[in-house]
Amino acid sequence: MSQQRTSGDGDRTGGDRTSHALPEYAERVLDVAELIPPGRVMTYGDVAEWLGEGGPRQVGRVMSLYGAAVPWWRVVRADGALLPGHELRALDHYRAESTPLREASRGAEGHLPRLDMKRARWDGVTAGGGADRDKGGGAHT
């Protein structure tokens, strides 16, 4: 990592990062988030599995506390639902990166799309943004 991250009181969409050095686990989670190619996503559980440590809740906590300095919108819920409270910002990023989305049904609350997890999910190995996107993908095993 070329840049030293620090902790702060911000959330994943912004915040001050000026106080202390990050915990080692948080640094590793954020490193994985930075590896995810534009237009691709990993679930909280995928990140924990890729690291071989922690679980979805621990990854979510790290992203909540420290994720503002990384592409936080690429670490997502397994069901493809957009992050509550940050849906529109995330959607802007997904559209700019051509992340595969599933349009919302008319009955869906807020008519917000969901991520197309079969097409958007990154396995942590293959290059992103290329022909492999249309083949789908799974979590790193």
NORNOR-V111499 format. One record per residue. N is the residue number from 0. RES is the residue in three letters. PHI is phi in whole degrees, 0 to 359 (* if undefined). PSI is psi in radians with two decimals (NA if undefined). D_LAST is the distance of its C-alpha to the last C-alpha in Angstrom with 2 decimals. Layout:
n/res/phi/psi/d_last
N/RES/PHI/PSI/D_LAST
N/RES/PHI/PSI/D_LAST
This chain:
n/res/phi/psi/d_last
0/MET/*/2.24/24.25
1/SER/275/-0.32/27.72
2/GLN/241/2.31/28.92
3/GLN/282/2.16/29.42
4/ARG/266/2.61/28.38
5/THR/229/2.78/30.50
6/SER/276/2.90/30.47
7/GLY/192/-2.91/32.87
8/ASP/260/0.10/33.83
9/GLY/281/3.02/32.31
10/ASP/252/-2.96/29.61
11/ARG/290/-0.14/26.83
12/THR/253/0.07/29.45
13/GLY/161/2.90/31.89
14/GLY/147/2.87/33.55
15/ASP/279/2.31/35.15
16/ARG/238/0.98/33.04
17/THR/244/-0.01/35.92
18/SER/270/-1.54/35.91
19/HIS/249/2.92/33.56
20/ALA/293/2.62/30.58
21/LEU/286/2.66/27.20
22/PRO/299/2.64/25.41
23/GLU/303/-0.77/22.83
24/TYR/298/-0.75/19.87
25/ALA/300/-0.74/21.27
26/GLU/300/-0.73/21.57
27/ARG/293/-0.71/17.92
28/VAL/299/-0.81/16.95
29/LEU/294/-0.60/19.60
30/ASP/299/-0.74/18.48
31/VAL/296/-0.76/15.07
32/ALA/303/-0.64/17.20
33/GLU/287/-0.36/19.35
34/LEU/282/-0.41/16.67
35/ILE/294/2.14/15.91
36/PRO/293/2.66/18.20
37/PRO/305/2.43/21.18
38/GLY/85/0.04/20.78
39/ARG/233/2.84/17.08
40/VAL/220/2.78/15.52
41/MET/231/2.57/12.63
42/THR/280/2.89/13.14
43/TYR/303/-0.74/14.21
44/GLY/294/-0.65/11.38
45/ASP/300/-0.76/8.80
46/VAL/297/-0.79/10.97
47/ALA/298/-0.74/11.19
48/GLU/294/-0.72/7.55
49/TRP/299/-0.69/7.61
50/LEU/283/-0.40/10.85
51/GLY/73/0.46/10.09
52/GLU/202/2.55/13.32
53/GLY/74/-2.88/15.20
54/GLY/211/-3.08/14.42
55/PRO/304/-0.69/15.29
56/ARG/293/-0.68/18.96
57/GLN/294/-0.73/18.94
58/VAL/296/-0.77/17.27
59/GLY/300/-0.70/19.81
60/ARG/296/-0.78/22.57
61/VAL/300/-0.80/21.87
62/MET/296/-0.65/21.86
63/SER/295/-0.73/25.01
64/LEU/277/-0.65/26.83
65/TYR/234/-0.03/25.89
66/GLY/284/-0.04/24.11
67/ALA/297/-0.47/27.29
68/ALA/273/-0.02/27.10
69/VAL/236/2.98/23.73
70/PRO/287/1.35/22.69
71/TRP/302/-0.51/22.14
72/TRP/291/-0.20/22.13
73/ARG/270/-0.07/18.70
74/VAL/249/2.01/17.06
75/VAL/227/3.01/17.72
76/ARG/287/2.60/17.90
77/ALA/295/-0.43/15.54
78/ASP/276/-0.04/18.71
79/GLY/82/0.01/19.61
80/ALA/291/2.51/22.86
81/LEU/287/2.62/24.39
82/LEU/299/2.06/24.87
83/PRO/304/2.30/28.12
84/GLY/90/-0.25/30.95
85/HIS/230/0.31/29.33
86/GLU/304/-0.84/28.91
87/LEU/290/-0.68/31.44
88/ARG/296/-0.77/30.34
89/ALA/297/-0.77/26.71
90/LEU/300/-0.69/28.02
91/ASP/301/-0.76/30.11
92/HIS/295/-0.78/27.14
93/TYR/298/-0.75/25.12
94/ARG/293/-0.71/28.20
95/ALA/296/-0.57/28.95
96/GLU/264/0.03/25.48
97/SER/58/0.68/25.48
98/THR/290/2.29/22.36
99/PRO/300/2.25/22.18
100/LEU/236/2.69/23.99
101/ARG/251/2.17/25.23
102/GLU/297/2.55/28.87
103/ALA/284/2.57/30.01
104/SER/287/2.78/32.24
105/ARG/298/-0.46/35.82
106/GLY/276/-0.14/35.48
107/ALA/290/2.43/32.59
108/GLU/300/2.15/33.75
109/GLY/76/-0.08/34.65
110/HIS/54/0.58/33.53
111/LEU/274/2.44/30.53
112/PRO/290/2.96/27.76
113/ARG/242/2.83/24.11
114/LEU/291/2.48/21.15
115/ASP/274/1.59/20.04
116/MET/296/-0.55/16.39
117/LYS/296/-0.59/15.68
118/ARG/262/-0.50/17.20
119/ALA/269/-0.39/16.73
120/ARG/293/2.29/13.07
121/TRP/260/2.40/11.59
122/ASP/272/-0.01/8.10
123/GLY/84/0.04/9.25
124/VAL/234/-0.99/10.14
125/THR/291/2.63/12.75
126/ALA/297/2.52/16.20
127/GLY/266/2.83/17.29
128/GLY/79/-0.02/20.45
129/GLY/255/-2.69/20.82
130/ALA/296/-0.44/20.75
131/ASP/294/-0.33/17.00
132/ARG/301/-0.77/17.74
133/ASP/286/-0.24/19.60
134/LYS/278/-0.09/16.99
135/GLY/84/-2.82/14.87
136/GLY/172/2.81/11.24
137/GLY/230/-3.10/8.31
138/ALA/289/2.70/6.11
139/HIS/297/2.28/3.77
140/THR/240/NA/0.00
